[in-house]
């Protein structure tokens, strides 16, 4: 049976329980590897003009004046700071898939993806790094935030992001346009896999340290055993209801296993980790649900 429907809506992204746990979560990040971060900051203070040059970024208040590139100033009339290898590794870019397929699942995968983006971005801000949010299809497809004071603006920006179909190659190209790419967290469903393989390799060849993130939904783990399967065309919003018999159940289960295997192989071939994150109880988020994200970011 065919009928036209509206795309699923996403529950409230950042309810009060989620906002309340963020400060504690970001403080946890500091207790895990504060020593390592302080070592990096100490190293930055003595690097001066040494280290491997990897590019420029616009001067920000508080930057080491010894790293100003006066040749660039003479050419452009603007201040730019030389980026050394250590700085580039500390930059963070979060790429978010806004495609309609992210609305699949109960609750929608998009809910977990945007909360994950908030946590990853917040962890970067708490580390005194800048974070670039790359969301192809949005009117402001790339926006940069710096400092924990901008956490409310980060959440507001994520709340305003639309649903928009954009190719994975476009997402990778936008990520490479960030002022300092550094570590890239790419949040998506990574399906179909063949559309992501080349863009992922492109990021790696350009020196980005990429980690893939999938906010899992219950439908990822178990195929329906009966009833009807609702299939929605994201372009026409037409729904098709298909009765689930034993043969369809077995095939869906096989496809789920195959998709996960292909995703893991793709990231392994690119030399990048792929994290599958269970968002837990979406209505009542707790600190324990997000500690695996914190742990992954310290590796």
ABEGO torsion letter per residue (X at the ends): XBBBBBBBBBBBABBAAAAAAAAAAAAAAAAAAAAAAAAAAAAAAAAEABEBBAEBBBBBBGBBAAABBAAAAAAAGBBBBBBBAAAAAABBBBBBBABAAAABEOBBAAAAAAAAAAAAAAAAAAAGBBBBBBBBGBABABBBBBEAAAAAAAAAAAAABBBBBBBAAAAAAAAAABABAEBBBBBBAGOBAAAAAAAAAAAAAAGBBBBBBBBBBAAAABBBABEBBBBBBAAAGBBBBBBBBAAAAAAAAAAAAAAAAAAAAAAAAAGBBBBBBBAEBAABBBAAAAAAAAAAAAX
